[in-house]
Amino acid sequence: MEETIKKECSDVNVALLLATALHAEGEEIRIGRAGEAGEEDAACIVTDELIGIDIVEYIGGKKALFNFVYYDTRKPGILGRLGVFMDDAIGGLIAGCMTKMLE
């Protein structure tokens, strides 16, 4: 799993999507642009899911979306402690890599 994650993170597109999520996690971006809605994982903010979906589909294709939905809704392990954007980005990374490994 570790090798698969390292390989996928070395892809420029995955790296840029992860960097975007990390940048959006910053308080001045998340709260400054979204106001009070940006303080929590508000339903009106969907960009976090879009980043996660882009990552998971890029790595594992459409079938990886099933894994992403599991991680997105249950937030197991460290995902439950990450911020609004990073939980979906890392969830997408994990789901995509898991799907790729099980092919």
Phi and psi restraints in degrees (range 20) as a CNS / XPLOR table:
assign (resid 1 and name C) (resid 2 and name N)
       (resid 2 and name CA) (resid 2 and name C) 1.0 -59.1 20.0 2
assign (resid 2 and name N) (resid 2 and name CA)
       (resid 2 and name C) (resid 3 and name N) 1.0 -42.8 20.0 2
assign (resid 2 and name C) (resid 3 and name N)
       (resid 3 and name CA) (resid 3 and name C) 1.0 -64.4 20.0 2
assign (resid 3 and name N) (resid 3 and name CA)
       (resid 3 and name C) (resid 4 and name N) 1.0 -39.7 20.0 2
assign (resid 3 and name C) (resid 4 and name N)
       (resid 4 and name CA) (resid 4 and name C) 1.0 -64.5 20.0 2
assign (resid 4 and name N) (resid 4 and name CA)
       (resid 4 and name C) (resid 5 and name N) 1.0 -43.7 20.0 2
assign (resid 4 and name C) (resid 5 and name N)
       (resid 5 and name CA) (resid 5 and name C) 1.0 -63.1 20.0 2
assign (resid 5 and name N) (resid 5 and name CA)
       (resid 5 and name C) (resid 6 and name N) 1.0 -45.3 20.0 2
assign (resid 5 and name C) (resid 6 and name N)
       (resid 6 and name CA) (resid 6 and name C) 1.0 -60.6 20.0 2
assign (resid 6 and name N) (resid 6 and name CA)
       (resid 6 and name C) (resid 7 and name N) 1.0 -42.8 20.0 2
assign (resid 6 and name C) (resid 7 and name N)
       (resid 7 and name CA) (resid 7 and name C) 1.0 -62.2 20.0 2
assign (resid 7 and name N) (resid 7 and name CA)
       (resid 7 and name C) (resid 8 and name N) 1.0 -46.6 20.0 2
assign (resid 7 and name C) (resid 8 and name N)
       (resid 8 and name CA) (resid 8 and name C) 1.0 -67.6 20.0 2
assign (resid 8 and name N) (resid 8 and name CA)
       (resid 8 and name C) (resid 9 and name N) 1.0 -36.4 20.0 2
assign (resid 8 and name C) (resid 9 and name N)
       (resid 9 and name CA) (resid 9 and name C) 1.0 -69.1 20.0 2
assign (resid 9 and name N) (resid 9 and name CA)
       (resid 9 and name C) (resid 10 and name N) 1.0 -21.1 20.0 2
assign (resid 9 and name C) (resid 10 and name N)
       (resid 10 and name CA) (resid 10 and name C) 1.0 -79.8 20.0 2
assign (resid 10 and name N) (resid 10 and name CA)
       (resid 10 and name C) (resid 11 and name N) 1.0 -11.5 20.0 2
assign (resid 10 and name C) (resid 11 and name N)
       (resid 11 and name CA) (resid 11 and name C) 1.0 -71.9 20.0 2
assign (resid 11 and name N) (resid 11 and name CA)
       (resid 11 and name C) (resid 12 and name N) 1.0 129.9 20.0 2
assign (resid 11 and name C) (resid 12 and name N)
       (resid 12 and name CA) (resid 12 and name C) 1.0 -59.6 20.0 2
assign (resid 12 and name N) (resid 12 and name CA)
       (resid 12 and name C) (resid 13 and name N) 1.0 -36.4 20.0 2
assign (resid 12 and name C) (resid 13 and name N)
       (resid 13 and name CA) (resid 13 and name C) 1.0 -68.8 20.0 2
assign (resid 13 and name N) (resid 13 and name CA)
       (resid 13 and name C) (resid 14 and name N) 1.0 -43.2 20.0 2
assign (resid 13 and name C) (resid 14 and name N)
       (resid 14 and name CA) (resid 14 and name C) 1.0 -64.9 20.0 2
assign (resid 14 and name N) (resid 14 and name CA)
       (resid 14 and name C) (resid 15 and name N) 1.0 -44.3 20.0 2
assign (resid 14 and name C) (resid 15 and name N)
       (resid 15 and name CA) (resid 15 and name C) 1.0 -60.1 20.0 2
assign (resid 15 and name N) (resid 15 and name CA)
       (resid 15 and name C) (resid 16 and name N) 1.0 -41.0 20.0 2
assign (resid 15 and name C) (resid 16 and name N)
       (resid 16 and name CA) (resid 16 and name C) 1.0 -68.2 20.0 2
assign (resid 16 and name N) (resid 16 and name CA)
       (resid 16 and name C) (resid 17 and name N) 1.0 -38.7 20.0 2
assign (resid 16 and name C) (resid 17 and name N)
       (resid 17 and name CA) (resid 17 and name C) 1.0 -65.8 20.0 2
assign (resid 17 and name N) (resid 17 and name CA)
       (resid 17 and name C) (resid 18 and name N) 1.0 -40.7 20.0 2
assign (resid 17 and name C) (resid 18 and name N)
       (resid 18 and name CA) (resid 18 and name C) 1.0 -64.8 20.0 2
assign (resid 18 and name N) (resid 18 and name CA)
       (resid 18 and name C) (resid 19 and name N) 1.0 -40.9 20.0 2
assign (resid 18 and name C) (resid 19 and name N)
       (resid 19 and name CA) (resid 19 and name C) 1.0 -65.0 20.0 2
assign (resid 19 and name N) (resid 19 and name CA)
       (resid 19 and name C) (resid 20 and name N) 1.0 -37.4 20.0 2
assign (resid 19 and name C) (resid 20 and name N)
       (resid 20 and name CA) (resid 20 and name C) 1.0 -62.2 20.0 2
assign (resid 20 and name N) (resid 20 and name CA)
       (resid 20 and name C) (resid 21 and name N) 1.0 -44.8 20.0 2
assign (resid 20 and name C) (resid 21 and name N)
       (resid 21 and name CA) (resid 21 and name C) 1.0 -62.9 20.0 2
assign (resid 21 and name N) (resid 21 and name CA)
       (resid 21 and name C) (resid 22 and name N) 1.0 -42.2 20.0 2
assign (resid 21 and name C) (resid 22 and name N)
       (resid 22 and name CA) (resid 22 and name C) 1.0 -63.8 20.0 2
assign (resid 22 and name N) (resid 22 and name CA)
       (resid 22 and name C) (resid 23 and name N) 1.0 -42.1 20.0 2
assign (resid 22 and name C) (resid 23 and name N)
       (resid 23 and name CA) (resid 23 and name C) 1.0 -64.8 20.0 2
assign (resid 23 and name N) (resid 23 and name CA)
       (resid 23 and name C) (resid 24 and name N) 1.0 -42.6 20.0 2
assign (resid 23 and name C) (resid 24 and name N)
       (resid 24 and name CA) (resid 24 and name C) 1.0 -67.0 20.0 2
assign (resid 24 and name N) (resid 24 and name CA)
       (resid 24 and name C) (resid 25 and name N) 1.0 -23.4 20.0 2
assign (resid 24 and name C) (resid 25 and name N)
       (resid 25 and name CA) (resid 25 and name C) 1.0 -67.3 20.0 2
assign (resid 25 and name N) (resid 25 and name CA)
       (resid 25 and name C) (resid 26 and name N) 1.0 -22.3 20.0 2
assign (resid 25 and name C) (resid 26 and name N)
       (resid 26 and name CA) (resid 26 and name C) 1.0 -60.1 20.0 2
assign (resid 26 and name N) (resid 26 and name CA)
       (resid 26 and name C) (resid 27 and name N) 1.0 138.0 20.0 2
assign (resid 26 and name C) (resid 27 and name N)
       (resid 27 and name CA) (resid 27 and name C) 1.0 -58.9 20.0 2
assign (resid 27 and name N) (resid 27 and name CA)
       (resid 27 and name C) (resid 28 and name N) 1.0 -39.3 20.0 2
assign (resid 27 and name C) (resid 28 and name N)
       (resid 28 and name CA) (resid 28 and name C) 1.0 -66.9 20.0 2
assign (resid 28 and name N) (resid 28 and name CA)
       (resid 28 and name C) (resid 29 and name N) 1.0 -28.6 20.0 2
assign (resid 28 and name C) (resid 29 and name N)
       (resid 29 and name CA) (resid 29 and name C) 1.0 -81.8 20.0 2
assign (resid 29 and name N) (resid 29 and name CA)
       (resid 29 and name C) (resid 30 and name N) 1.0 -55.7 20.0 2
assign (resid 29 and name C) (resid 30 and name N)
       (resid 30 and name CA) (resid 30 and name C) 1.0 -62.7 20.0 2
assign (resid 30 and name N) (resid 30 and name CA)
       (resid 30 and name C) (resid 31 and name N) 1.0 -51.2 20.0 2
assign (resid 30 and name C) (resid 31 and name N)
       (resid 31 and name CA) (resid 31 and name C) 1.0 -84.4 20.0 2
assign (resid 31 and name N) (resid 31 and name CA)
       (resid 31 and name C) (resid 32 and name N) 1.0 -38.5 20.0 2
assign (resid 31 and name C) (resid 32 and name N)
       (resid 32 and name CA) (resid 32 and name C) 1.0 -60.1 20.0 2
assign (resid 32 and name N) (resid 32 and name CA)
       (resid 32 and name C) (resid 33 and name N) 1.0 -37.9 20.0 2
assign (resid 32 and name C) (resid 33 and name N)
       (resid 33 and name CA) (resid 33 and name C) 1.0 -91.4 20.0 2
assign (resid 33 and name N) (resid 33 and name CA)
       (resid 33 and name C) (resid 34 and name N) 1.0 -30.8 20.0 2
assign (resid 33 and name C) (resid 34 and name N)
       (resid 34 and name CA) (resid 34 and name C) 1.0 -103.8 20.0 2
assign (resid 34 and name N) (resid 34 and name CA)
       (resid 34 and name C) (resid 35 and name N) 1.0 -4.3 20.0 2
assign (resid 34 and name C) (resid 35 and name N)
       (resid 35 and name CA) (resid 35 and name C) 1.0 64.9 20.0 2
assign (resid 35 and name N) (resid 35 and name CA)
       (resid 35 and name C) (resid 36 and name N) 1.0 -144.6 20.0 2
assign (resid 35 and name C) (resid 36 and name N)
       (resid 36 and name CA) (resid 36 and name C) 1.0 -61.1 20.0 2
assign (resid 36 and name N) (resid 36 and name CA)
       (resid 36 and name C) (resid 37 and name N) 1.0 -30.3 20.0 2
assign (resid 36 and name C) (resid 37 and name N)
       (resid 37 and name CA) (resid 37 and name C) 1.0 -62.6 20.0 2
assign (resid 37 and name N) (resid 37 and name CA)
       (resid 37 and name C) (resid 38 and name N) 1.0 -27.3 20.0 2
assign (resid 37 and name C) (resid 38 and name N)
       (resid 38 and name CA) (resid 38 and name C) 1.0 -78.2 20.0 2
assign (resid 38 and name N) (resid 38 and name CA)
       (resid 38 and name C) (resid 39 and name N) 1.0 -8.3 20.0 2
assign (resid 38 and name C) (resid 39 and name N)
       (resid 39 and name CA) (resid 39 and name C) 1.0 -72.5 20.0 2
assign (resid 39 and name N) (resid 39 and name CA)
       (resid 39 and name C) (resid 40 and name N) 1.0 -27.6 20.0 2
assign (resid 39 and name C) (resid 40 and name N)
       (resid 40 and name CA) (resid 40 and name C) 1.0 -130.5 20.0 2
assign (resid 40 and name N) (resid 40 and name CA)
       (resid 40 and name C) (resid 41 and name N) 1.0 -177.9 20.0 2
assign (resid 40 and name C) (resid 41 and name N)
       (resid 41 and name CA) (resid 41 and name C) 1.0 -81.8 20.0 2
assign (resid 41 and name N) (resid 41 and name CA)
       (resid 41 and name C) (resid 42 and name N) 1.0 69.4 20.0 2
assign (resid 41 and name C) (resid 42 and name N)
       (resid 42 and name CA) (resid 42 and name C) 1.0 -69.2 20.0 2
assign (resid 42 and name N) (resid 42 and name CA)
       (resid 42 and name C) (resid 43 and name N) 1.0 146.5 20.0 2
assign (resid 42 and name C) (resid 43 and name N)
       (resid 43 and name CA) (resid 43 and name C) 1.0 -63.8 20.0 2
assign (resid 43 and name N) (resid 43 and name CA)
       (resid 43 and name C) (resid 44 and name N) 1.0 -24.6 20.0 2
assign (resid 43 and name C) (resid 44 and name N)
       (resid 44 and name CA) (resid 44 and name C) 1.0 -77.1 20.0 2
assign (resid 44 and name N) (resid 44 and name CA)
       (resid 44 and name C) (resid 45 and name N) 1.0 -13.2 20.0 2
assign (resid 44 and name C) (resid 45 and name N)
       (resid 45 and name CA) (resid 45 and name C) 1.0 -99.8 20.0 2
assign (resid 45 and name N) (resid 45 and name CA)
       (resid 45 and name C) (resid 46 and name N) 1.0 111.6 20.0 2
assign (resid 45 and name C) (resid 46 and name N)
       (resid 46 and name CA) (resid 46 and name C) 1.0 -112.6 20.0 2
assign (resid 46 and name N) (resid 46 and name CA)
       (resid 46 and name C) (resid 47 and name N) 1.0 -3.8 20.0 2
assign (resid 46 and name C) (resid 47 and name N)
       (resid 47 and name CA) (resid 47 and name C) 1.0 -60.1 20.0 2
assign (resid 47 and name N) (resid 47 and name CA)
       (resid 47 and name C) (resid 48 and name N) 1.0 -34.1 20.0 2
assign (resid 47 and name C) (resid 48 and name N)
       (resid 48 and name CA) (resid 48 and name C) 1.0 -61.8 20.0 2
assign (resid 48 and name N) (resid 48 and name CA)
       (resid 48 and name C) (resid 49 and name N) 1.0 -43.9 20.0 2
assign (resid 48 and name C) (resid 49 and name N)
       (resid 49 and name CA) (resid 49 and name C) 1.0 -65.6 20.0 2
assign (resid 49 and name N) (resid 49 and name CA)
       (resid 49 and name C) (resid 50 and name N) 1.0 -38.7 20.0 2
assign (resid 49 and name C) (resid 50 and name N)
       (resid 50 and name CA) (resid 50 and name C) 1.0 -62.9 20.0 2
assign (resid 50 and name N) (resid 50 and name CA)
       (resid 50 and name C) (resid 51 and name N) 1.0 -40.4 20.0 2
assign (resid 50 and name C) (resid 51 and name N)
       (resid 51 and name CA) (resid 51 and name C) 1.0 -63.3 20.0 2
assign (resid 51 and name N) (resid 51 and name CA)
       (resid 51 and name C) (resid 52 and name N) 1.0 -46.1 20.0 2
assign (resid 51 and name C) (resid 52 and name N)
       (resid 52 and name CA) (resid 52 and name C) 1.0 -60.9 20.0 2
assign (resid 52 and name N) (resid 52 and name CA)
       (resid 52 and name C) (resid 53 and name N) 1.0 -42.6 20.0 2
assign (resid 52 and name C) (resid 53 and name N)
       (resid 53 and name CA) (resid 53 and name C) 1.0 -65.5 20.0 2
assign (resid 53 and name N) (resid 53 and name CA)
       (resid 53 and name C) (resid 54 and name N) 1.0 -41.8 20.0 2
assign (resid 53 and name C) (resid 54 and name N)
       (resid 54 and name CA) (resid 54 and name C) 1.0 -60.2 20.0 2
assign (resid 54 and name N) (resid 54 and name CA)
       (resid 54 and name C) (resid 55 and name N) 1.0 -44.2 20.0 2
assign (resid 54 and name C) (resid 55 and name N)
       (resid 55 and name CA) (resid 55 and name C) 1.0 -64.5 20.0 2
assign (resid 55 and name N) (resid 55 and name CA)
       (resid 55 and name C) (resid 56 and name N) 1.0 -49.7 20.0 2
assign (resid 55 and name C) (resid 56 and name N)
       (resid 56 and name CA) (resid 56 and name C) 1.0 -64.6 20.0 2
assign (resid 56 and name N) (resid 56 and name CA)
       (resid 56 and name C) (resid 57 and name N) 1.0 -40.8 20.0 2
assign (resid 56 and name C) (resid 57 and name N)
       (resid 57 and name CA) (resid 57 and name C) 1.0 -71.0 20.0 2
assign (resid 57 and name N) (resid 57 and name CA)
       (resid 57 and name C) (resid 58 and name N) 1.0 -35.3 20.0 2
assign (resid 57 and name C) (resid 58 and name N)
       (resid 58 and name CA) (resid 58 and name C) 1.0 -63.7 20.0 2
assign (resid 58 and name N) (resid 58 and name CA)
       (resid 58 and name C) (resid 59 and name N) 1.0 -40.6 20.0 2
assign (resid 58 and name C) (resid 59 and name N)
       (resid 59 and name CA) (resid 59 and name C) 1.0 -82.1 20.0 2
assign (resid 59 and name N) (resid 59 and name CA)
       (resid 59 and name C) (resid 60 and name N) 1.0 -49.0 20.0 2
assign (resid 59 and name C) (resid 60 and name N)
       (resid 60 and name CA) (resid 60 and name C) 1.0 -115.7 20.0 2
assign (resid 60 and name N) (resid 60 and name CA)
       (resid 60 and name C) (resid 61 and name N) 1.0 2.0 20.0 2
assign (resid 60 and name C) (resid 61 and name N)
       (resid 61 and name CA) (resid 61 and name C) 1.0 77.0 20.0 2
assign (resid 61 and name N) (resid 61 and name CA)
       (resid 61 and name C) (resid 62 and name N) 1.0 -174.1 20.0 2
assign (resid 61 and name C) (resid 62 and name N)
       (resid 62 and name CA) (resid 62 and name C) 1.0 -61.1 20.0 2
assign (resid 62 and name N) (resid 62 and name CA)
       (resid 62 and name C) (resid 63 and name N) 1.0 -35.8 20.0 2
assign (resid 62 and name C) (resid 63 and name N)
       (resid 63 and name CA) (resid 63 and name C) 1.0 -66.7 20.0 2
assign (resid 63 and name N) (resid 63 and name CA)
       (resid 63 and name C) (resid 64 and name N) 1.0 -20.2 20.0 2
assign (resid 63 and name C) (resid 64 and name N)
       (resid 64 and name CA) (resid 64 and name C) 1.0 -71.5 20.0 2
assign (resid 64 and name N) (resid 64 and name CA)
       (resid 64 and name C) (resid 65 and name N) 1.0 -17.3 20.0 2
assign (resid 64 and name C) (resid 65 and name N)
       (resid 65 and name CA) (resid 65 and name C) 1.0 -59.0 20.0 2
assign (resid 65 and name N) (resid 65 and name CA)
       (resid 65 and name C) (resid 66 and name N) 1.0 -33.9 20.0 2
assign (resid 65 and name C) (resid 66 and name N)
       (resid 66 and name CA) (resid 66 and name C) 1.0 -60.7 20.0 2
assign (resid 66 and name N) (resid 66 and name CA)
       (resid 66 and name C) (resid 67 and name N) 1.0 -43.2 20.0 2
assign (resid 66 and name C) (resid 67 and name N)
       (resid 67 and name CA) (resid 67 and name C) 1.0 -65.3 20.0 2
assign (resid 67 and name N) (resid 67 and name CA)
       (resid 67 and name C) (resid 68 and name N) 1.0 -40.1 20.0 2
assign (resid 67 and name C) (resid 68 and name N)
       (resid 68 and name CA) (resid 68 and name C) 1.0 -61.3 20.0 2
assign (resid 68 and name N) (resid 68 and name CA)
       (resid 68 and name C) (resid 69 and name N) 1.0 -43.4 20.0 2
assign (resid 68 and name C) (resid 69 and name N)
       (resid 69 and name CA) (resid 69 and name C) 1.0 -59.7 20.0 2
assign (resid 69 and name N) (resid 69 and name CA)
       (resid 69 and name C) (resid 70 and name N) 1.0 -39.8 20.0 2
assign (resid 69 and name C) (resid 70 and name N)
       (resid 70 and name CA) (resid 70 and name C) 1.0 -59.9 20.0 2
assign (resid 70 and name N) (resid 70 and name CA)
       (resid 70 and name C) (resid 71 and name N) 1.0 -51.6 20.0 2
assign (resid 70 and name C) (resid 71 and name N)
       (resid 71 and name CA) (resid 71 and name C) 1.0 -66.2 20.0 2
assign (resid 71 and name N) (resid 71 and name CA)
       (resid 71 and name C) (resid 72 and name N) 1.0 -36.4 20.0 2
assign (resid 71 and name C) (resid 72 and name N)
       (resid 72 and name CA) (resid 72 and name C) 1.0 -68.1 20.0 2
assign (resid 72 and name N) (resid 72 and name CA)
       (resid 72 and name C) (resid 73 and name N) 1.0 -38.2 20.0 2
assign (resid 72 and name C) (resid 73 and name N)
       (resid 73 and name CA) (resid 73 and name C) 1.0 -85.1 20.0 2
assign (resid 73 and name N) (resid 73 and name CA)
       (resid 73 and name C) (resid 74 and name N) 1.0 -35.1 20.0 2
assign (resid 73 and name C) (resid 74 and name N)
       (resid 74 and name CA) (resid 74 and name C) 1.0 -94.3 20.0 2
assign (resid 74 and name N) (resid 74 and name CA)
       (resid 74 and name C) (resid 75 and name N) 1.0 -27.0 20.0 2
assign (resid 74 and name C) (resid 75 and name N)
       (resid 75 and name CA) (resid 75 and name C) 1.0 48.0 20.0 2
assign (resid 75 and name N) (resid 75 and name CA)
       (resid 75 and name C) (resid 76 and name N) 1.0 59.6 20.0 2
assign (resid 75 and name C) (resid 76 and name N)
       (resid 76 and name CA) (resid 76 and name C) 1.0 -71.9 20.0 2
assign (resid 76 and name N) (resid 76 and name CA)
       (resid 76 and name C) (resid 77 and name N) 1.0 156.5 20.0 2
assign (resid 76 and name C) (resid 77 and name N)
       (resid 77 and name CA) (resid 77 and name C) 1.0 56.7 20.0 2
assign (resid 77 and name N) (resid 77 and name CA)
       (resid 77 and name C) (resid 78 and name N) 1.0 -133.7 20.0 2
assign (resid 77 and name C) (resid 78 and name N)
       (resid 78 and name CA) (resid 78 and name C) 1.0 -65.2 20.0 2
assign (resid 78 and name N) (resid 78 and name CA)
       (resid 78 and name C) (resid 79 and name N) 1.0 -24.3 20.0 2
assign (resid 78 and name C) (resid 79 and name N)
       (resid 79 and name CA) (resid 79 and name C) 1.0 -58.1 20.0 2
assign (resid 79 and name N) (resid 79 and name CA)
       (resid 79 and name C) (resid 80 and name N) 1.0 -32.4 20.0 2
assign (resid 79 and name C) (resid 80 and name N)
       (resid 80 and name CA) (resid 80 and name C) 1.0 -71.0 20.0 2
assign (resid 80 and name N) (resid 80 and name CA)
       (resid 80 and name C) (resid 81 and name N) 1.0 -14.6 20.0 2
assign (resid 80 and name C) (resid 81 and name N)
       (resid 81 and name CA) (resid 81 and name C) 1.0 -105.3 20.0 2
assign (resid 81 and name N) (resid 81 and name CA)
       (resid 81 and name C) (resid 82 and name N) 1.0 -5.6 20.0 2
assign (resid 81 and name C) (resid 82 and name N)
       (resid 82 and name CA) (resid 82 and name C) 1.0 -84.5 20.0 2
assign (resid 82 and name N) (resid 82 and name CA)
       (resid 82 and name C) (resid 83 and name N) 1.0 166.2 20.0 2
assign (resid 82 and name C) (resid 83 and name N)
       (resid 83 and name CA) (resid 83 and name C) 1.0 -75.3 20.0 2
assign (resid 83 and name N) (resid 83 and name CA)
       (resid 83 and name C) (resid 84 and name N) 1.0 -179.9 20.0 2
assign (resid 83 and name C) (resid 84 and name N)
       (resid 84 and name CA) (resid 84 and name C) 1.0 -55.1 20.0 2
assign (resid 84 and name N) (resid 84 and name CA)
       (resid 84 and name C) (resid 85 and name N) 1.0 -44.0 20.0 2
assign (resid 84 and name C) (resid 85 and name N)
       (resid 85 and name CA) (resid 85 and name C) 1.0 -89.3 20.0 2
assign (resid 85 and name N) (resid 85 and name CA)
       (resid 85 and name C) (resid 86 and name N) 1.0 -40.3 20.0 2
assign (resid 85 and name C) (resid 86 and name N)
       (resid 86 and name CA) (resid 86 and name C) 1.0 -69.3 20.0 2
assign (resid 86 and name N) (resid 86 and name CA)
       (resid 86 and name C) (resid 87 and name N) 1.0 -31.2 20.0 2
assign (resid 86 and name C) (resid 87 and name N)
       (resid 87 and name CA) (resid 87 and name C) 1.0 -62.9 20.0 2
assign (resid 87 and name N) (resid 87 and name CA)
       (resid 87 and name C) (resid 88 and name N) 1.0 -38.6 20.0 2
assign (resid 87 and name C) (resid 88 and name N)
       (resid 88 and name CA) (resid 88 and name C) 1.0 -76.6 20.0 2
assign (resid 88 and name N) (resid 88 and name CA)
       (resid 88 and name C) (resid 89 and name N) 1.0 -36.9 20.0 2
assign (resid 88 and name C) (resid 89 and name N)
       (resid 89 and name CA) (resid 89 and name C) 1.0 -64.8 20.0 2
assign (resid 89 and name N) (resid 89 and name CA)
       (resid 89 and name C) (resid 90 and name N) 1.0 -47.8 20.0 2
assign (resid 89 and name C) (resid 90 and name N)
       (resid 90 and name CA) (resid 90 and name C) 1.0 -70.3 20.0 2
assign (resid 90 and name N) (resid 90 and name CA)
       (resid 90 and name C) (resid 91 and name N) 1.0 -36.8 20.0 2
assign (resid 90 and name C) (resid 91 and name N)
       (resid 91 and name CA) (resid 91 and name C) 1.0 -60.1 20.0 2
assign (resid 91 and name N) (resid 91 and name CA)
       (resid 91 and name C) (resid 92 and name N) 1.0 -41.0 20.0 2
assign (resid 91 and name C) (resid 92 and name N)
       (resid 92 and name CA) (resid 92 and name C) 1.0 -64.7 20.0 2
assign (resid 92 and name N) (resid 92 and name CA)
       (resid 92 and name C) (resid 93 and name N) 1.0 -40.7 20.0 2
assign (resid 92 and name C) (resid 93 and name N)
       (resid 93 and name CA) (resid 93 and name C) 1.0 -62.4 20.0 2
assign (resid 93 and name N) (resid 93 and name CA)
       (resid 93 and name C) (resid 94 and name N) 1.0 -48.5 20.0 2
assign (resid 93 and name C) (resid 94 and name N)
       (resid 94 and name CA) (resid 94 and name C) 1.0 -64.4 20.0 2
assign (resid 94 and name N) (resid 94 and name CA)
       (resid 94 and name C) (resid 95 and name N) 1.0 -47.0 20.0 2
assign (resid 94 and name C) (resid 95 and name N)
       (resid 95 and name CA) (resid 95 and name C) 1.0 -62.5 20.0 2
assign (resid 95 and name N) (resid 95 and name CA)
       (resid 95 and name C) (resid 96 and name N) 1.0 -41.7 20.0 2
assign (resid 95 and name C) (resid 96 and name N)
       (resid 96 and name CA) (resid 96 and name C) 1.0 -64.4 20.0 2
assign (resid 96 and name N) (resid 96 and name CA)
       (resid 96 and name C) (resid 97 and name N) 1.0 -43.7 20.0 2
assign (resid 96 and name C) (resid 97 and name N)
       (resid 97 and name CA) (resid 97 and name C) 1.0 -67.2 20.0 2
assign (resid 97 and name N) (resid 97 and name CA)
       (resid 97 and name C) (resid 98 and name N) 1.0 -40.7 20.0 2
assign (resid 97 and name C) (resid 98 and name N)
       (resid 98 and name CA) (resid 98 and name C) 1.0 -61.4 20.0 2
assign (resid 98 and name N) (resid 98 and name CA)
       (resid 98 and name C) (resid 99 and name N) 1.0 -44.3 20.0 2
assign (resid 98 and name C) (resid 99 and name N)
       (resid 99 and name CA) (resid 99 and name C) 1.0 -63.1 20.0 2
assign (resid 99 and name N) (resid 99 and name CA)
       (resid 99 and name C) (resid 100 and name N) 1.0 -44.0 20.0 2
assign (resid 99 and name C) (resid 100 and name N)
       (resid 100 and name CA) (resid 100 and name C) 1.0 -63.0 20.0 2
assign (resid 100 and name N) (resid 100 and name CA)
       (resid 100 and name C) (resid 101 and name N) 1.0 -39.7 20.0 2
assign (resid 100 and name C) (resid 101 and name N)
       (resid 101 and name CA) (resid 101 and name C) 1.0 -68.2 20.0 2
assign (resid 101 and name N) (resid 101 and name CA)
       (resid 101 and name C) (resid 102 and name N) 1.0 -30.9 20.0 2
assign (resid 101 and name C) (resid 102 and name N)
       (resid 102 and name CA) (resid 102 and name C) 1.0 -89.1 20.0 2
assign (resid 102 and name N) (resid 102 and name CA)
       (resid 102 and name C) (resid 103 and name N) 1.0 1.7 20.0 2
